[in-house]
Amino acid sequence: MQEAKNIEIYTLDYCPYCMKAKIFLDGHNVEYKEISCEDDEENFRKKLTEKYNLPDLATFPQIIINGENIGGYSDLIDKFGRGEISF
């Protein structure tokens, strides 16, 4: 089980899954750093895809815990539900 300590979340203002991820984290009193990708969305997609060696172009949100990309909102919920992430 990975205890979440350093969390970054890459978001877009209009993204409903970004909002859901932030609501989930806020609901668990988890501190995180939000990085808005609004001003340069395509460049952030490419950089995240390359940095984390993603099989497809990055979607939003992208959630990074302790330097490891865990994916998006659904991945966060799945990993939390299986006990792979704790807060």
N, C-alpha and C positions, 0 to 999 in steps of 0.2 A: 504494500500500500504506500502510495506517495502522499506525503503530507504537503499540502499546498502552502508555499511561503512567498515566493516571488512570482506574482501573476501579472502578465501583460495581456491586454485584449485589444486587438486591432479591429476598429469599428467604422461603420458608415452611419451617418445620421438617419438615413431613410430605411435602414435595415431592421426588419422586425425581429430577426433572430439575434441581432446585436443587442437590442433592447431586452429581449428575454434573458439573454446571458447575464446582462448587468443586473436585472431584477433578481435573478437566481442568486448571484454572488452577494448582492446587497442584502437579500433575505437571510443569508447565512453569515452576515457580518464579516465578509471577506474583503480585505483591502486589495485593490488592484490598480494597476496603472493603465489608463485608457489611452490608446494612440489612435487619434482620428485620422482616417485615410481619405477624408472627404475631398481635400484639395488636390490629391494626386492619386486617385483610385487605381488606375491602370498600372502605374509605376509600382505602387505598393503590392498589387497582385503579383506582378512579375518578381519583385524582390523576395516576397514571402515564399513563392513557389520554388525559387532557386535556393534560398537559404535553408529551407526545411525539406528539400528534395521531394516535393509533393508530386504525385502522379498526374494530377490535373491542375489547371490554373486555380490559384487560391480563391476561396470564397470568403465571405465575411459572416460572422466574426472569425478571426483566428485567435485561438487562446493558447498562450504559452505559459507553462508552469515550470518553474525552476529551469528555464532554458530549453524545455522540451515542448514541441508543438503537440498538443493533444487534439487539435481539430477545431470544430465549431461547436455551436450550442448543443446539438444532439449528442455529439461525442462527450461533451462535458457532463450532460445528464446521465448518459450510459455509464461512463466511468465512475461517477459518483454513486450511482445505483448499485454497481457491482462491488463497491468498496475499494476501487483502485485509486481513488482520490479521497482525501479527508480534509476537513477544514477545522 
